[in-house]
Amino acid sequence: MRPSPRVEDLLRELAPQVLGALVRRYGHFDACEDAVQEALLAAALQWPEQGRPANPRAWLVTVASRRLTDQLRSDESRRRREDVTAAREPADELLAAGPDAAAPVDRDDTLTLLFLCCHPALTPASQVALTLRAVGGLTTAEIARAFLVPEATMAQRISRAKQRIKAAGTTFEMPPESERDARLRVVLHVLYLIFNEGYTTSSGPELQRSDLTAEAIRLTRAVHRQLPDDGEVAGLLALMLLSDARRPARTGPTGELIPLAEQDRSLWDRRSIAEGVEVITRALATTRLGPYQLQAAIAAVHDEASRAEDTDWPQILGLYDLLDKVAPSPVVTLNRAVAVAMVRGPQAGLDLLAELDADDRMAGSHRLVSVRAHLLEMAGDTEAAVAGYRDAARRTTSLPEQRHLEARARRLTDR
């Protein structure tokens, strides 16, 4: 029996808080996660029939703690009897309290858990996978499907990530002040990667995965609640909201990709746009400027244009020029080239793109090839644009993008 959407949403929201409470109290990341999953399953089965408890979080913490201490007792009884006592003592207080008792710790450990999952000992791919599993509450099968790998492969990746955290001797606590800013940037980058994978999937038949974008937004909201004065957290949240607002218009009836300039803007989510604009406006006015804020400001300029031809390209170019100074990267140069072309003409954009040809980070990138083809089309070089679109279509692993690029080439040849 599947729980109602409201129960499912609540369980997903509470999952990292419950896991954080258990890991901080008992350690044993692996065992705690298994216990929390069992508690979530019990809630999904019982709450729709028996009613939601007065304190859902405390109920989950208590049930998960029972599962955990039972398992620890069983495991330790086969090893060292003295450790059984240590595992039993904190549990007995909790078991006596009952499932509706107050949670042993009231604070929300989501941010601490995110820091743990984004430990620098892990690869970016492992950080993403572990974050989705432990903090996002997605099953291993769901994560595997999102990244188009076998479930066994994803299970191994997550297991290795946990082992690396254990080997690093990490304790469940916020990193020291000297490391906190750097570690927070890693957390934000992981959330950004999750959102981007959902917004434009790197491979497969679907252009976007709304479950991943929704999860990235939910987790970024959680971080923003705990760090409301951090400008980059606010910037990332605003960027996600402003970008995701266009989702209903990004695909056509058969799933085909519709580029920004051709989208039906009446389909955009105006509530998300309004919230995103409010968040980024407040951040720009009160905090130190950062790259996520600048990207959100660019997204806001696009979203506030009622028609594509009303887009304030000079303002967007100015923001990209600033972003290029604050956080230069090949992707920034790629996007800036489009803004340059819109303001100064396609040849100026093509000249800027030429700087990326020798950049190893862009080698084989279908995006560089497709942007160049677009600017060549703007410049009137139809033959070169067709060749570029076809080359980009061969390079991408996303079927919707491939079909879109092939359609652009056909449209030019049919003129």
Secondary structure, 3 states (H helix, E strand, C coil): CCCCHHHHHHHHHHHHHHHHHHHHHHCCHHHHHHHHHHHHHHHHHHHHHHCCCCCHHHHHHHHHHHHHHHHHHHHHHCCCHHHHHHHHHHHHHHHHHCCCCCCCCCCCCHHHHHHHHCCCCCCHHHHHHHHHHHHCCCCHHHHHHHCCCCHHHHHHHHHHHHHHHHHCCCCCCCCCHHHHHHHHHHHHHHHHHHHHHHHCCCCECCCCCHHHHHHHHHHHHHHHHHCCCCHHHHHHHHHHHHHHCCHHHCECCCCCECCHHHCCHHHCCHHHHHHHHHHHHHHHHHCCCCHHHHHHHHHHHHHCCCCHHHCCHHHHHHHHHHHHHHCCCHHHHHHHHHHHHHHHCHHHHHHHHHHHCCCHHHCCCHHHHHHHHHHHHHHCCHHHHHHHHHHHHHHCCEHHHHHHHHHHHHHHHCC
